[in-house]
Amino acid sequence: MIVDKIKKREFVTVKTKKPNIDVPIGKWVKCDNCREIIYKDTLRENLNICPNCGHYFRMHIGKRIEMLIDDGAYKRFDINIETTNPLGLEDYPKKLKSLREKTGLEEAVSCGTGKINGEKVVICIMDSGFLMGSMGVVVGEKITYAIEQAIELKLPLIILSTSGGARMQEGIISLMQMAKTTAALTRLDEAGLLYISVLTDPTYGGVTASFASLGDIILAEPKAMIGFAGQRVIKQTIGEELPEGFQTAEFLLEHGFIDKIVERKDLKDTIYKLIKLNKGGEV
């Protein structure tokens, strides 16, 4: 048969030298948008924005403080509150311990006083790297305390939100933080003090439904995803097709939910100008 006459291929193993390439581990990151590989130091120098396509990476609390607050001016509130485990979940304390070691943060928010171009403020900054910035008892209490300090010190309040919503590991107690922070902001408003809310990617759930949406002025970073529930959940609930990009900052600006989209490099100066205008000064 013809098939029997076909000579079988012989595979030869060829030894090759191992390339002498030294690539440091953990020094590179891939952009989720353009898929380019970026040197981490380059990314940090560019305010965590992809130099190729302009995609906004999420930021650590420390980097945000460095970006917004004058050098050496940030003083964190010393609030000694332990995160509890009201549902008695076995893995929850272990997860918290692991995240604290990994991120260097005690919780998903840092609150304190600082100066923005010399203007003193009370500022709260959330971090999505800590349980997706979810709002549990400690987060709610820290934000409420910061609001109360803004009232006592008669200072403008700035909150940078990023969150997946209420922390379900703490059950109904996490949802109570929505009412607590909202009530505190009502007192801030009655005191006639300025509250600027800055929405970053992503801001969802109980955070959106409470303090994040109650700013006198609401700013957002470009293309930040903002909403209450996810698109799929909403579609399944109402049974209708949803507009393209309906939860992006750009869509919400067009429909009046936010006041302005501000690029990261301009955020400090924008907040400073708003504070000065609120005080009746010239910019």
Contacts in CASP RR format, 6 or more apart in sequence:
PFRMAT RR
TARGET T0000
AUTHOR 0000-0000-0000
METHOD contacts of the structure
MODEL  1
MIVDKIKKREFVTVKTKKPNIDVPIGKWVKCDNCREIIYKDTLRENLNIC
PNCGHYFRMHIGKRIEMLIDDGAYKRFDINIETTNPLGLEDYPKKLKSLR
EKTGLEEAVSCGTGKINGEKVVICIMDSGFLMGSMGVVVGEKITYAIEQA
IELKLPLIILSTSGGARMQEGIISLMQMAKTTAALTRLDEAGLLYISVLT
DPTYGGVTASFASLGDIILAEPKAMIGFAGQRVIKQTIGEELPEGFQTAE
FLLEHGFIDKIVERKDLKDTIYKLIKLNKGGEV
26 40 0 8 1.000
27 39 0 8 1.000
27 40 0 8 1.000
27 41 0 8 1.000
28 37 0 8 1.000
28 38 0 8 1.000
28 39 0 8 1.000
28 40 0 8 1.000
29 37 0 8 1.000
29 38 0 8 1.000
29 40 0 8 1.000
29 43 0 8 1.000
29 57 0 8 1.000
30 36 0 8 1.000
30 37 0 8 1.000
30 38 0 8 1.000
31 37 0 8 1.000
31 38 0 8 1.000
31 50 0 8 1.000
31 52 0 8 1.000
31 53 0 8 1.000
31 55 0 8 1.000
31 57 0 8 1.000
32 55 0 8 1.000
33 50 0 8 1.000
33 53 0 8 1.000
33 54 0 8 1.000
33 55 0 8 1.000
34 50 0 8 1.000
34 52 0 8 1.000
34 53 0 8 1.000
34 55 0 8 1.000
36 50 0 8 1.000
36 52 0 8 1.000
36 53 0 8 1.000
38 50 0 8 1.000
38 51 0 8 1.000
38 52 0 8 1.000
42 51 0 8 1.000
43 49 0 8 1.000
43 50 0 8 1.000
43 51 0 8 1.000
43 57 0 8 1.000
44 63 0 8 1.000
47 59 0 8 1.000
47 67 0 8 1.000
47 264 0 8 1.000
47 265 0 8 1.000
48 56 0 8 1.000
48 57 0 8 1.000
48 58 0 8 1.000
48 59 0 8 1.000
48 63 0 8 1.000
48 264 0 8 1.000
49 55 0 8 1.000
49 56 0 8 1.000
49 57 0 8 1.000
49 264 0 8 1.000
50 56 0 8 1.000
50 57 0 8 1.000
55 223 0 8 1.000
56 201 0 8 1.000
56 221 0 8 1.000
56 222 0 8 1.000
56 223 0 8 1.000
56 224 0 8 1.000
56 264 0 8 1.000
58 128 0 8 1.000
58 129 0 8 1.000
58 162 0 8 1.000
58 200 0 8 1.000
58 201 0 8 1.000
59 67 0 8 1.000
59 200 0 8 1.000
60 103 0 8 1.000
60 127 0 8 1.000
60 129 0 8 1.000
61 105 0 8 1.000
61 109 0 8 1.000
61 110 0 8 1.000
61 125 0 8 1.000
61 126 0 8 1.000
61 127 0 8 1.000
62 110 0 8 1.000
62 125 0 8 1.000
64 125 0 8 1.000
64 160 0 8 1.000
65 74 0 8 1.000
65 110 0 8 1.000
65 125 0 8 1.000
67 264 0 8 1.000
67 267 0 8 1.000
67 268 0 8 1.000
68 116 0 8 1.000
68 123 0 8 1.000
68 158 0 8 1.000
68 160 0 8 1.000
68 267 0 8 1.000
68 268 0 8 1.000
68 271 0 8 1.000
69 114 0 8 1.000
69 115 0 8 1.000
69 116 0 8 1.000
69 123 0 8 1.000
70 114 0 8 1.000
70 115 0 8 1.000
70 116 0 8 1.000
70 117 0 8 1.000
70 118 0 8 1.000
73 114 0 8 1.000
73 115 0 8 1.000
73 118 0 8 1.000
74 112 0 8 1.000
74 113 0 8 1.000
74 114 0 8 1.000
74 123 0 8 1.000
75 112 0 8 1.000
75 113 0 8 1.000
75 114 0 8 1.000
76 110 0 8 1.000
76 111 0 8 1.000
76 112 0 8 1.000
77 111 0 8 1.000
77 112 0 8 1.000
77 113 0 8 1.000
77 142 0 8 1.000
77 145 0 8 1.000
77 146 0 8 1.000
77 149 0 8 1.000
79 111 0 8 1.000
79 141 0 8 1.000
79 142 0 8 1.000
79 145 0 8 1.000
81 137 0 8 1.000
81 138 0 8 1.000
81 141 0 8 1.000
81 142 0 8 1.000
82 138 0 8 1.000
83 96 0 8 1.000
83 107 0 8 1.000
83 136 0 8 1.000
83 137 0 8 1.000
83 138 0 8 1.000
84 137 0 8 1.000
84 170 0 8 1.000
85 92 0 8 1.000
85 93 0 8 1.000
85 169 0 8 1.000
85 170 0 8 1.000
86 170 0 8 1.000
86 171 0 8 1.000
86 173 0 8 1.000
87 169 0 8 1.000
87 170 0 8 1.000
87 171 0 8 1.000
89 169 0 8 1.000
92 169 0 8 1.000
95 131 0 8 1.000
96 131 0 8 1.000
99 105 0 8 1.000
99 129 0 8 1.000
99 130 0 8 1.000
99 131 0 8 1.000
100 106 0 8 1.000
103 127 0 8 1.000
103 129 0 8 1.000
103 130 0 8 1.000
105 127 0 8 1.000
105 130 0 8 1.000
107 130 0 8 1.000
107 138 0 8 1.000
107 139 0 8 1.000
107 142 0 8 1.000
108 126 0 8 1.000
108 127 0 8 1.000
108 129 0 8 1.000
108 130 0 8 1.000
108 131 0 8 1.000
108 133 0 8 1.000
108 134 0 8 1.000
108 135 0 8 1.000
108 136 0 8 1.000
108 139 0 8 1.000
108 163 0 8 1.000
109 124 0 8 1.000
109 125 0 8 1.000
109 126 0 8 1.000
109 127 0 8 1.000
109 133 0 8 1.000
109 139 0 8 1.000
109 140 0 8 1.000
109 142 0 8 1.000
109 143 0 8 1.000
110 124 0 8 1.000
110 125 0 8 1.000
110 127 0 8 1.000
111 122 0 8 1.000
111 123 0 8 1.000
111 124 0 8 1.000
111 125 0 8 1.000
111 142 0 8 1.000
111 143 0 8 1.000
111 145 0 8 1.000
111 146 0 8 1.000
112 122 0 8 1.000
112 123 0 8 1.000
112 124 0 8 1.000
112 146 0 8 1.000
112 149 0 8 1.000
113 120 0 8 1.000
113 121 0 8 1.000
113 122 0 8 1.000
113 123 0 8 1.000
113 149 0 8 1.000
113 153 0 8 1.000
113 155 0 8 1.000
114 120 0 8 1.000
114 121 0 8 1.000
114 122 0 8 1.000
114 123 0 8 1.000
115 121 0 8 1.000
116 158 0 8 1.000
116 268 0 8 1.000
116 271 0 8 1.000
116 272 0 8 1.000
116 275 0 8 1.000
117 268 0 8 1.000
117 269 0 8 1.000
117 272 0 8 1.000
119 156 0 8 1.000
119 272 0 8 1.000
119 275 0 8 1.000
119 276 0 8 1.000
120 153 0 8 1.000
120 155 0 8 1.000
121 155 0 8 1.000
121 156 0 8 1.000
121 157 0 8 1.000
121 158 0 8 1.000
121 271 0 8 1.000
121 275 0 8 1.000
122 146 0 8 1.000
122 147 0 8 1.000
122 149 0 8 1.000
122 150 0 8 1.000
122 153 0 8 1.000
122 155 0 8 1.000
122 156 0 8 1.000
122 157 0 8 1.000
122 158 0 8 1.000
123 146 0 8 1.000
123 157 0 8 1.000
123 158 0 8 1.000
123 159 0 8 1.000
123 160 0 8 1.000
124 142 0 8 1.000
124 143 0 8 1.000
124 146 0 8 1.000
124 157 0 8 1.000
124 158 0 8 1.000
124 159 0 8 1.000
124 160 0 8 1.000
125 159 0 8 1.000
125 160 0 8 1.000
126 133 0 8 1.000
126 139 0 8 1.000
126 159 0 8 1.000
126 160 0 8 1.000
126 161 0 8 1.000
126 162 0 8 1.000
126 163 0 8 1.000
126 207 0 8 1.000
127 133 0 8 1.000
127 162 0 8 1.000
128 162 0 8 1.000
128 163 0 8 1.000
128 164 0 8 1.000
128 202 0 8 1.000
131 167 0 8 1.000
131 169 0 8 1.000
132 163 0 8 1.000
132 164 0 8 1.000
132 165 0 8 1.000
133 139 0 8 1.000
133 162 0 8 1.000
133 163 0 8 1.000
133 164 0 8 1.000
133 165 0 8 1.000
133 207 0 8 1.000
134 163 0 8 1.000
134 164 0 8 1.000
134 165 0 8 1.000
134 166 0 8 1.000
134 167 0 8 1.000
134 168 0 8 1.000
134 169 0 8 1.000
134 174 0 8 1.000
135 163 0 8 1.000
135 165 0 8 1.000
135 166 0 8 1.000
135 167 0 8 1.000
135 174 0 8 1.000
135 177 0 8 1.000
135 178 0 8 1.000
135 206 0 8 1.000
135 207 0 8 1.000
136 166 0 8 1.000
136 167 0 8 1.000
136 170 0 8 1.000
136 173 0 8 1.000
136 174 0 8 1.000
136 177 0 8 1.000
137 170 0 8 1.000
137 173 0 8 1.000
137 174 0 8 1.000
137 177 0 8 1.000
139 167 0 8 1.000
139 177 0 8 1.000
140 177 0 8 1.000
140 180 0 8 1.000
140 181 0 8 1.000
141 177 0 8 1.000
141 180 0 8 1.000
143 159 0 8 1.000
143 177 0 8 1.000
143 181 0 8 1.000
143 184 0 8 1.000
143 211 0 8 1.000
144 177 0 8 1.000
144 180 0 8 1.000
144 181 0 8 1.000
144 184 0 8 1.000
146 157 0 8 1.000
146 159 0 8 1.000
147 157 0 8 1.000
147 181 0 8 1.000
147 184 0 8 1.000
147 185 0 8 1.000
147 187 0 8 1.000
147 188 0 8 1.000
148 184 0 8 1.000
148 187 0 8 1.000
149 155 0 8 1.000
150 156 0 8 1.000
150 157 0 8 1.000
150 188 0 8 1.000
150 193 0 8 1.000
150 195 0 8 1.000
151 187 0 8 1.000
151 188 0 8 1.000
151 191 0 8 1.000
151 193 0 8 1.000
154 191 0 8 1.000
154 193 0 8 1.000
155 193 0 8 1.000
156 193 0 8 1.000
156 194 0 8 1.000
156 195 0 8 1.000
156 196 0 8 1.000
156 275 0 8 1.000
156 278 0 8 1.000
157 188 0 8 1.000
157 193 0 8 1.000
157 194 0 8 1.000
157 195 0 8 1.000
157 196 0 8 1.000
158 195 0 8 1.000
158 196 0 8 1.000
158 198 0 8 1.000
158 271 0 8 1.000
159 195 0 8 1.000
159 196 0 8 1.000
159 197 0 8 1.000
159 198 0 8 1.000
159 211 0 8 1.000
159 212 0 8 1.000
160 198 0 8 1.000
160 200 0 8 1.000
161 197 0 8 1.000
161 198 0 8 1.000
161 199 0 8 1.000
161 200 0 8 1.000
161 203 0 8 1.000
161 207 0 8 1.000
161 208 0 8 1.000
161 211 0 8 1.000
161 212 0 8 1.000
162 200 0 8 1.000
162 201 0 8 1.000
162 202 0 8 1.000
162 203 0 8 1.000
163 202 0 8 1.000
163 203 0 8 1.000
163 204 0 8 1.000
163 205 0 8 1.000
163 206 0 8 1.000
163 207 0 8 1.000
163 208 0 8 1.000
163 212 0 8 1.000
164 202 0 8 1.000
164 203 0 8 1.000
164 204 0 8 1.000
164 205 0 8 1.000
164 207 0 8 1.000
165 204 0 8 1.000
165 205 0 8 1.000
165 206 0 8 1.000
165 207 0 8 1.000
165 208 0 8 1.000
166 174 0 8 1.000
166 175 0 8 1.000
166 177 0 8 1.000
166 178 0 8 1.000
166 205 0 8 1.000
166 206 0 8 1.000
166 207 0 8 1.000
167 174 0 8 1.000
168 174 0 8 1.000
175 206 0 8 1.000
177 210 0 8 1.000
178 206 0 8 1.000
178 209 0 8 1.000
178 210 0 8 1.000
179 210 0 8 1.000
181 210 0 8 1.000
181 211 0 8 1.000
182 210 0 8 1.000
182 211 0 8 1.000
182 214 0 8 1.000
185 195 0 8 1.000
185 211 0 8 1.000
185 214 0 8 1.000
185 215 0 8 1.000
188 195 0 8 1.000
189 195 0 8 1.000
189 216 0 8 1.000
194 216 0 8 1.000
194 217 0 8 1.000
194 274 0 8 1.000
194 275 0 8 1.000
194 278 0 8 1.000
195 214 0 8 1.000
195 215 0 8 1.000
195 216 0 8 1.000
195 217 0 8 1.000
196 215 0 8 1.000
196 216 0 8 1.000
196 217 0 8 1.000
196 218 0 8 1.000
196 219 0 8 1.000
196 271 0 8 1.000
196 274 0 8 1.000
196 275 0 8 1.000
197 211 0 8 1.000
197 212 0 8 1.000
197 213 0 8 1.000
197 214 0 8 1.000
197 215 0 8 1.000
197 217 0 8 1.000
197 218 0 8 1.000
197 219 0 8 1.000
198 218 0 8 1.000
198 219 0 8 1.000
198 220 0 8 1.000
198 221 0 8 1.000
198 262 0 8 1.000
198 267 0 8 1.000
198 271 0 8 1.000
199 208 0 8 1.000
199 212 0 8 1.000
199 218 0 8 1.000
199 219 0 8 1.000
199 220 0 8 1.000
199 221 0 8 1.000
199 224 0 8 1.000
199 226 0 8 1.000
199 249 0 8 1.000
199 258 0 8 1.000
200 220 0 8 1.000
200 221 0 8 1.000
200 224 0 8 1.000
201 221 0 8 1.000
201 223 0 8 1.000
201 224 0 8 1.000
201 225 0 8 1.000
202 224 0 8 1.000
202 225 0 8 1.000
202 226 0 8 1.000
203 212 0 8 1.000
203 224 0 8 1.000
203 225 0 8 1.000
203 226 0 8 1.000
203 227 0 8 1.000
204 225 0 8 1.000
204 226 0 8 1.000
204 227 0 8 1.000
204 228 0 8 1.000
204 229 0 8 1.000
204 230 0 8 1.000
205 227 0 8 1.000
205 228 0 8 1.000
205 229 0 8 1.000
206 228 0 8 1.000
208 226 0 8 1.000
208 227 0 8 1.000
208 228 0 8 1.000
209 228 0 8 1.000
213 257 0 8 1.000
217 259 0 8 1.000
217 260 0 8 1.000
217 274 0 8 1.000
218 257 0 8 1.000
218 258 0 8 1.000
218 259 0 8 1.000
219 258 0 8 1.000
219 259 0 8 1.000
219 260 0 8 1.000
219 261 0 8 1.000
219 262 0 8 1.000
219 267 0 8 1.000
219 270 0 8 1.000
219 271 0 8 1.000
220 226 0 8 1.000
220 249 0 8 1.000
220 252 0 8 1.000
220 253 0 8 1.000
220 258 0 8 1.000
220 260 0 8 1.000
220 261 0 8 1.000
220 262 0 8 1.000
221 249 0 8 1.000
221 261 0 8 1.000
221 262 0 8 1.000
221 263 0 8 1.000
221 264 0 8 1.000
221 267 0 8 1.000
222 249 0 8 1.000
222 250 0 8 1.000
222 261 0 8 1.000
222 263 0 8 1.000
223 248 0 8 1.000
223 249 0 8 1.000
223 250 0 8 1.000
224 248 0 8 1.000
224 249 0 8 1.000
225 247 0 8 1.000
225 248 0 8 1.000
225 249 0 8 1.000
226 247 0 8 1.000
226 248 0 8 1.000
226 249 0 8 1.000
226 252 0 8 1.000
226 257 0 8 1.000
226 258 0 8 1.000
227 247 0 8 1.000
229 237 0 8 1.000
230 247 0 8 1.000
231 242 0 8 1.000
231 246 0 8 1.000
231 247 0 8 1.000
234 242 0 8 1.000
235 241 0 8 1.000
235 242 0 8 1.000
243 251 0 8 1.000
245 251 0 8 1.000
249 258 0 8 1.000
249 261 0 8 1.000
250 261 0 8 1.000
252 258 0 8 1.000
253 259 0 8 1.000
253 260 0 8 1.000
253 261 0 8 1.000
260 270 0 8 1.000
262 270 0 8 1.000
273 283 0 8 1.000
276 282 0 8 1.000
276 283 0 8 1.000
277 283 0 8 1.000
END
